Amino acid sequence: MEAIILIGIQAVGKSTFYRQRFEDTHVRINLDMLKTRHRECILLEACIAAKQPFVVDNTNVTMADRARYITPAKAAGFRIVGYYFRSGLHEAIRRNRQQTAQKIIPEKGIAGAHKRLQLPSLEEGFDELYYVAIDGENTFAVEEWTDEL
């Protein structure tokens, strides 16, 4: 049983990463898609009860955001894996401008998430933690978490 938490500001490739790596094996929990925390909670509880692997594809920029998923999943015996998407604010805004009109996020929203961003740590309950970088071709490089990066 595995719970994956994607961490990073908007427009850094989290949803693309999910589709490339986990779409065939993990349920996607995404607030943009579900629209309300109530629906999100129902789906999270269902995944935990069914022992279904899942990916939380939200920004998850604060420890409190991440704890919402880590705490119940850890209590149910899930292995918790985090992927932190390293990206500068200007890079994310540039990528956001390349989105289709329906997917463009207001730049103030991206800047606000960047300002609230708290780096994840193993002490939050992660069993594994990784850095993810993306290049201009949407190729992802995943590196094991270290304090030096």
Secondary structure as UniProt FT lines:
FT   STRAND          2..7
FT   TURN            10..11
FT   HELIX           14..21
FT   TURN            22..25
FT   STRAND          27..29
FT   HELIX           31..34
FT   HELIX           37..50
FT   STRAND          54..56
FT   HELIX           63..75
FT   TURN            76..77
FT   STRAND          79..85
FT   HELIX           89..97
FT   HELIX           101..103
FT   HELIX           107..116
FT   HELIX           122..124
FT   STRAND          128..134
FT   TURN            136..137
FT   STRAND          140..144
FT   TURN            147..148
//
